[in-house]
């Protein structure tokens, strides 16, 4: 019998998450039945989507949602041999018994010198989000100018690098001088700290006086309202996230962009990478190819210890991470 730990959502978030929203539970897991496997978490992901999704996908008392890289400890399922590693939507659990329906084996040609944690980052959901958002939603073309906010995060940092690989000008916005320095290292053409610029309007104008063909939107709120004014005619906006609004108790209102969108004939589309699941294997191969060639750099913000899951999640929502936030068990 294995003792499993899990983090429960005791009460739905009201405003910014608090320690009292979470409770650590311990339970004895049954032996895996025929077709089942016993998993042990190695790396767990914390992501901004967990904040809004918790409201619509979870009940109070549920285990927090999320993805992990896990090792197979026991197996009665030939698809998942003992000692192999999988990606699973197991939530915030240290150990899981499941039938394998929701598990994806780690790519068979995963490089030995690459941490498996990247299966939760650049070679996982954030990488898929970045590349599919650029190609399927924005249709980014060589020579165009792309704006990305939350640019030092898991998705934003990859968006900028992929746009550079495609031969584009990249402007990034981030919330600290350390993040700005990181983005300059990655080769972004223009970067600014939105917290210290006197005027966001002026900063966007200075970074690209001719405007922006594409905007990869991760933030929402007032930033979005200003950025839309700087789009070129027929500009495209991929709405990936709205982290500035996730912890609002009262929804933000206006200004509303409709007239600008009409006059400039803009296209704005929300998306999730799961829409193109049929393209995931090929897309992941391209991402790992760029990683092997040294064209993608993957910074991680690693928190040690399963007991620190809530702290890692709250730190992420406060912008403490550069790159992908993961918890190492």
C-alpha positions as CSV (number, residue, x, y, z in Angstrom):
1,X,0.0,0.0,0.0
2,X,1.3,3.4,-1.0
3,X,0.6,6.6,1.0
4,X,-0.5,9.3,-1.5
5,X,-0.6,13.1,-0.8
6,X,-2.9,15.4,-2.6
7,X,-3.7,19.1,-2.4
8,X,-7.5,19.8,-2.2
9,X,-9.3,23.1,-3.1
10,X,-11.1,23.7,0.2
11,X,-12.9,26.8,-0.9
12,X,-13.2,28.6,-4.3
13,X,-10.8,31.5,-4.7
14,X,-12.2,34.9,-4.0
15,X,-9.6,37.4,-5.2
16,X,-6.0,36.3,-4.9
17,X,-5.5,32.7,-3.6
18,X,-4.6,32.2,0.0
19,X,-3.1,29.3,2.0
20,X,-6.5,28.7,3.5
21,X,-7.8,27.7,0.0
22,X,-5.7,24.6,0.1
23,X,-5.5,21.5,2.3
24,X,-3.0,18.7,2.1
25,X,-4.6,15.2,2.4
26,X,-3.0,11.8,2.8
27,X,-4.7,8.6,1.7
28,X,-3.8,4.9,1.2
29,X,-4.0,3.9,-2.4
30,X,-5.3,0.5,-3.5
31,X,-3.2,-1.9,-5.5
32,X,-3.5,-1.3,-9.2
33,X,-6.1,-3.7,-10.8
34,X,-5.8,-5.3,-14.3
35,X,-5.1,-2.5,-16.9
36,X,-4.1,0.0,-14.2
37,X,-0.8,1.6,-13.2
38,X,0.7,3.2,-10.1
39,X,2.4,6.5,-10.7
40,X,4.8,8.6,-8.7
41,X,5.0,12.3,-9.5
42,X,8.5,13.6,-10.5
43,X,7.7,17.1,-11.7
44,X,4.4,19.0,-11.3
45,X,3.3,22.0,-13.3
46,X,1.8,25.2,-12.0
47,X,0.2,27.4,-14.6
48,X,-1.9,30.5,-14.7
49,X,-4.9,28.7,-16.3
50,X,-5.5,26.9,-13.0
51,X,-6.9,30.1,-11.5
52,X,-9.8,30.7,-13.9
53,X,-10.3,27.0,-14.7
54,X,-10.7,26.1,-11.0
55,X,-14.0,28.1,-11.0
56,X,-15.5,26.3,-14.0
57,X,-13.9,22.8,-13.8
58,X,-13.7,22.1,-10.1
59,X,-15.9,21.8,-7.0
60,X,-14.8,22.6,-3.5
61,X,-13.2,19.5,-2.1
62,X,-11.7,18.4,-5.4
63,X,-8.0,17.7,-6.0
64,X,-6.4,20.8,-7.7
65,X,-6.2,20.3,-11.4
66,X,-2.9,20.1,-13.2
67,X,-0.4,18.1,-15.2
68,X,2.7,16.2,-14.1
69,X,5.6,14.0,-15.3
70,X,5.3,10.8,-13.4
71,X,7.3,7.5,-13.1
72,X,5.5,4.2,-13.4
73,X,6.1,2.3,-10.2
74,X,3.7,-0.7,-10.8
75,X,2.0,-1.7,-14.0
76,X,-0.7,-4.1,-15.0
77,X,-0.9,-2.3,-18.4
78,X,1.6,-3.3,-21.1
79,X,1.4,0.2,-22.7
80,X,3.2,1.7,-19.6
81,X,6.1,-0.5,-18.4
82,X,7.5,-0.2,-14.9
83,X,10.3,2.5,-14.8
84,X,8.9,4.4,-17.8
85,X,7.8,8.1,-17.6
86,X,4.5,9.6,-18.6
87,X,2.7,12.9,-18.8
88,X,-0.6,12.8,-16.9
89,X,-3.4,15.1,-16.0
90,X,-3.4,13.7,-12.5
91,X,-3.7,17.0,-10.6
92,X,-1.7,17.9,-7.5
93,X,-1.1,14.3,-6.4
94,X,2.1,12.7,-5.3
95,X,0.9,9.2,-6.3
96,X,-1.9,8.1,-8.6
97,X,-3.6,4.8,-9.5
98,X,-5.3,5.1,-13.0
99,X,-6.2,3.1,-16.1
100,X,-3.8,5.0,-18.4
101,X,-6.6,6.6,-20.5
102,X,-5.3,10.1,-19.7
103,X,-1.6,9.3,-19.9
104,X,0.9,10.1,-22.7
105,X,4.3,8.3,-22.7
106,X,7.3,10.6,-22.9
107,X,8.6,10.8,-26.5
108,X,10.7,7.7,-27.2
109,X,13.6,9.8,-28.6
110,X,13.7,12.2,-25.6
111,X,17.4,13.4,-25.3
112,X,19.2,12.0,-22.3
113,X,20.7,15.4,-21.4
114,X,17.3,17.2,-21.4
115,X,15.3,17.3,-18.1
116,X,12.0,15.6,-18.2
117,X,10.5,18.7,-16.7
118,X,10.6,20.3,-20.1
119,X,7.7,18.0,-21.0
120,X,5.6,20.4,-18.9
121,X,7.2,23.4,-20.6
122,X,8.9,24.1,-23.9
123,X,8.3,20.5,-25.1
124,X,4.8,20.4,-23.7
125,X,1.6,22.5,-23.3
126,X,3.3,25.9,-23.2
127,X,5.5,25.1,-26.3
128,X,2.4,23.8,-28.2
129,X,0.5,27.0,-27.2
130,X,3.3,29.2,-28.4
131,X,3.8,27.5,-31.8
132,X,0.2,26.7,-32.6
133,X,-0.9,30.2,-31.6
134,X,1.7,31.7,-33.9
135,X,1.0,29.5,-36.9
136,X,-2.7,28.5,-36.6
137,X,-4.2,31.7,-35.1
138,X,-1.8,34.6,-36.1
139,X,-0.5,33.2,-39.4
140,X,2.8,35.1,-38.6
141,X,4.8,35.8,-41.8
142,X,8.6,36.5,-42.2
143,X,9.4,40.2,-41.8
144,X,6.3,41.0,-39.7
145,X,6.4,42.7,-36.2
146,X,5.0,40.8,-33.3
147,X,4.2,42.1,-29.8
148,X,4.0,39.7,-26.8
149,X,3.2,40.5,-23.2
150,X,4.1,38.5,-20.1
151,X,7.0,37.8,-22.4
152,X,9.3,36.2,-19.8
153,X,6.7,33.6,-18.8
154,X,6.5,30.0,-20.0
155,X,4.6,30.8,-23.2
156,X,5.7,34.3,-23.9
157,X,9.4,33.5,-23.8
158,X,8.9,30.8,-26.4
159,X,6.6,32.9,-28.6
160,X,9.4,35.5,-29.0
161,X,12.1,33.0,-29.7
162,X,9.9,31.2,-32.3
163,X,9.0,34.5,-34.0
164,X,12.8,35.2,-34.2
165,X,13.4,31.8,-35.8
166,X,10.7,32.8,-38.4
167,X,12.5,36.0,-39.2
168,X,10.3,38.5,-37.5
169,X,10.8,41.6,-35.3
170,X,9.8,40.9,-31.7
171,X,8.8,43.4,-29.0
172,X,8.3,42.0,-25.5
173,X,6.8,43.5,-22.3
174,X,7.7,42.1,-18.9
175,X,7.4,43.1,-15.2
176,X,10.9,43.4,-13.9
177,X,14.4,44.5,-15.0
178,X,15.7,40.9,-14.5
179,X,13.0,39.7,-16.9
180,X,13.9,42.4,-19.4
181,X,17.6,41.4,-19.3
182,X,16.6,37.7,-19.8
183,X,14.5,38.6,-22.9
184,X,17.4,40.6,-24.4
185,X,19.6,37.5,-23.9
186,X,17.0,35.6,-25.9
187,X,17.3,38.0,-28.8
188,X,14.1,40.0,-28.6
189,X,14.5,43.2,-30.6
190,X,12.8,45.6,-28.2
191,X,11.9,45.0,-24.5
192,X,10.5,47.2,-21.8
193,X,9.4,46.9,-18.2
194,X,5.7,47.9,-18.2
195,X,5.9,48.7,-14.5
196,X,8.5,51.4,-14.9
197,X,7.8,53.0,-18.2
198,X,6.1,56.4,-17.8
199,X,3.5,55.6,-20.5
200,X,2.6,52.3,-22.0
201,X,1.3,54.1,-25.1
202,X,4.7,55.8,-25.6
203,X,6.7,52.6,-24.9
204,X,4.7,50.7,-27.6
205,X,5.1,53.6,-30.0
206,X,8.9,53.9,-29.4
207,X,9.4,50.1,-29.7
208,X,7.7,49.9,-33.1
209,X,6.6,53.3,-34.5
210,X,5.0,51.7,-37.6
211,X,2.8,49.5,-35.3
212,X,2.3,45.8,-35.0
213,X,1.1,43.1,-37.4
214,X,0.5,40.5,-34.7
215,X,-0.1,40.6,-30.9
216,X,0.2,37.5,-28.8
217,X,-2.0,38.4,-25.8
218,X,-1.3,36.9,-22.4
219,X,-2.4,39.7,-20.0
220,X,-5.7,41.3,-20.9
221,X,-7.0,44.4,-19.0
222,X,-5.6,47.9,-19.6
223,X,-2.5,46.6,-21.4
224,X,-4.8,45.1,-24.1
225,X,-6.8,48.3,-24.5
226,X,-3.6,50.3,-25.2
227,X,-2.0,47.7,-27.4
228,X,-5.0,47.4,-29.7
229,X,-4.6,51.1,-30.6
230,X,-1.1,50.3,-32.0
231,X,-2.1,47.4,-34.3
232,X,-1.6,47.9,-38.1
233,X,-4.5,47.7,-40.4
234,X,-5.6,44.0,-40.8
235,X,-3.6,43.1,-37.7
236,X,-4.2,39.8,-35.9
237,X,-4.5,39.2,-32.2
238,X,-4.2,35.7,-30.6
239,X,-5.8,35.7,-27.1
240,X,-4.0,33.1,-25.1
241,X,-4.5,34.5,-21.6
242,X,-5.6,37.4,-19.4
243,X,-3.6,37.0,-16.2
244,X,-4.2,40.6,-15.2
245,X,-7.9,39.8,-14.6
246,X,-7.7,36.3,-13.1
247,X,-7.8,37.4,-9.4
248,X,-10.4,40.2,-9.8
249,X,-13.3,39.8,-7.4
250,X,-15.3,42.3,-9.6
251,X,-14.9,42.0,-13.4
252,X,-13.0,44.9,-15.1
253,X,-15.0,47.0,-17.5
254,X,-14.0,49.0,-20.7
255,X,-12.7,50.8,-22.5
256,X,-14.1,48.8,-25.4
257,X,-12.1,48.3,-28.6
258,X,-14.8,47.8,-31.1
259,X,-14.4,51.0,-33.1
260,X,-10.6,50.5,-33.4
261,X,-11.2,46.9,-34.5
262,X,-13.7,48.1,-37.1
263,X,-11.6,50.9,-38.5
264,X,-8.4,48.8,-38.6
265,X,-10.3,45.7,-39.6
266,X,-8.5,43.6,-36.9
267,X,-8.9,39.9,-36.3
268,X,-9.0,38.8,-32.6
269,X,-9.3,35.1,-31.7
270,X,-9.2,33.2,-28.4
271,X,-7.7,29.7,-28.5
272,X,-6.4,26.7,-26.6
273,X,-3.8,24.4,-28.0
274,X,-6.0,21.3,-27.5
275,X,-7.9,22.4,-30.6
276,X,-5.0,21.0,-32.7
277,X,-4.4,17.8,-30.8
278,X,-3.9,16.0,-34.1
279,X,-0.9,18.2,-34.7
280,X,0.7,17.7,-31.3
281,X,3.2,14.9,-32.1
282,X,4.6,16.7,-35.2
283,X,4.7,20.1,-33.3
284,X,6.6,18.6,-30.4
285,X,9.2,17.1,-32.8
286,X,9.8,20.6,-34.3
287,X,10.2,22.1,-30.8
288,X,12.6,19.5,-29.6
289,X,14.5,19.9,-32.9
290,X,15.0,23.6,-32.3
291,X,16.0,22.8,-28.7
292,X,18.7,20.4,-29.9
293,X,19.9,23.0,-32.5
294,X,20.3,25.6,-29.7
295,X,17.6,27.8,-31.2
296,X,15.3,27.6,-28.2
297,X,16.4,28.4,-24.6
298,X,14.3,27.1,-21.8
299,X,14.5,28.8,-18.5
300,X,12.8,27.1,-15.6
301,X,11.7,28.4,-12.1
302,X,11.9,25.3,-10.0
303,X,10.4,25.0,-6.5
304,X,11.5,21.9,-4.5
305,X,9.0,19.8,-2.5
306,X,5.4,18.7,-3.1
307,X,4.4,20.5,0.2
308,X,5.2,23.8,-1.6
309,X,2.7,23.4,-4.4
310,X,0.4,26.3,-3.2
311,X,3.4,28.6,-2.6
312,X,4.7,27.9,-6.1
313,X,1.2,28.6,-7.6
314,X,0.7,31.8,-5.7
315,X,4.3,32.9,-6.6
316,X,3.5,32.3,-10.3
317,X,0.4,34.5,-10.1
318,X,2.6,37.3,-8.5
319,X,5.1,37.0,-11.4
320,X,8.0,35.6,-9.4
321,X,9.0,33.2,-12.2
322,X,11.2,33.7,-15.2
323,X,10.3,31.0,-17.7
324,X,8.3,27.9,-16.8
325,X,7.3,27.3,-13.1
326,X,7.6,23.7,-12.0
327,X,7.6,21.8,-8.7
328,X,10.2,19.1,-8.3
329,X,9.2,16.4,-5.9
